[in-house]
Amino acid sequence: MSGTGWNLIHIRQLFAEHPSSVGESYFQHMRSAHGFALRMVMTGLLCFVHGLLPFLFKQTASRQVEILHDVMVTNRHRGHRVGGAPGSRTGGSDSKVRLPQS
């Protein structure tokens, strides 16, 4: 096998190893990571607003950190998610949590 073939296989393994370890495909993992990133960015913006207007979003950041921790750590076990087959999401589409208004 040529060096290029090994590199392509190695690159595929690099992209698949971590998502597989949490029971997701590459694209499922990308979607999940992007969702976390969006939630963190939005929470950061709300924290910024809270710094200017302390009467707004008093508990938003702490609630979002708890939600992220619950989804990422508490409810995820290596190789599968609680309540579902490997790679499945628990709670179906109703499990999405929206940022609070205030």
C-alpha positions in Angstrom: 0.0 0.0 0.0 1.3 3.4 -0.9 2.0 6.1 1.8 -1.0 8.1 0.4 -3.4 5.2 1.1 -2.3 4.9 4.7 -2.7 8.6 5.1 -6.3 8.6 3.9 -7.1 5.7 6.2 -5.5 7.4 9.1 -7.3 10.7 8.3 -10.6 8.8 8.2 -9.8 7.3 11.6 -9.0 10.7 13.0 -12.4 12.0 11.9 -14.4 9.0 13.2 -12.6 7.9 16.4 -14.0 10.5 18.8 -17.6 10.7 17.4 -17.7 6.9 17.5 -16.5 6.9 21.1 -19.7 8.8 22.1 -22.0 6.8 19.9 -22.3 9.2 17.0 -21.5 9.4 13.4 -19.2 12.2 12.2 -22.2 14.2 11.0 -24.3 13.6 14.1 -21.3 14.7 16.2 -20.8 17.8 14.1 -24.5 18.7 14.5 -24.3 18.2 18.3 -21.1 20.2 18.6 -22.5 23.0 16.5 -25.6 23.1 18.7 -23.4 23.3 21.8 -21.4 26.1 20.2 -24.4 28.1 19.3 -25.9 27.7 22.7 -22.6 28.9 24.3 -22.3 31.9 22.0 -25.9 32.9 22.7 -25.4 32.4 26.4 -22.2 34.5 26.3 -24.1 37.3 24.5 -26.8 37.2 27.2 -24.1 37.4 29.9 -22.8 40.5 28.2 -26.2 42.0 28.2 -26.6 41.0 31.8 -23.4 42.8 32.7 -24.8 46.0 31.2 -28.4 45.5 32.5 -28.0 43.3 35.6 -31.8 43.0 36.1 -32.0 41.0 32.9 -31.0 37.3 32.5 -30.2 36.9 36.2 -30.0 33.1 36.1 -29.6 32.4 32.4 -25.9 31.5 32.3 -26.0 29.2 35.3 -29.1 27.4 33.9 -27.4 27.0 30.5 -24.2 25.6 32.0 -26.3 23.1 34.0 -28.2 22.1 30.8 -25.0 21.7 28.8 -23.4 19.7 31.5 -26.5 17.5 31.8 -26.6 16.8 28.1 -22.9 16.4 27.5 -21.7 14.6 30.7 -24.5 13.3 32.9 -26.7 11.8 30.1 -23.9 10.6 27.8 -21.9 7.5 28.4 -19.1 6.3 26.3 -20.4 4.5 23.3 -24.1 5.2 23.8 -26.6 7.7 25.1 -29.0 6.9 28.0 -32.4 5.6 26.9 -31.5 4.8 23.4 -29.5 2.7 21.0 -25.9 3.7 20.2 -26.0 6.9 18.3 -29.6 7.8 19.2 -30.7 10.9 20.9 -32.8 10.6 24.0 -36.1 12.3 24.3 -36.6 12.7 20.5 -37.2 16.2 19.0 -38.9 17.4 22.2 -35.6 17.3 24.1 -34.3 20.5 22.5 -34.1 23.2 25.1 -34.7 26.8 24.1 -32.9 29.8 25.7 -35.1 31.5 28.3 -36.5 35.0 27.4 -35.4 36.6 30.7 
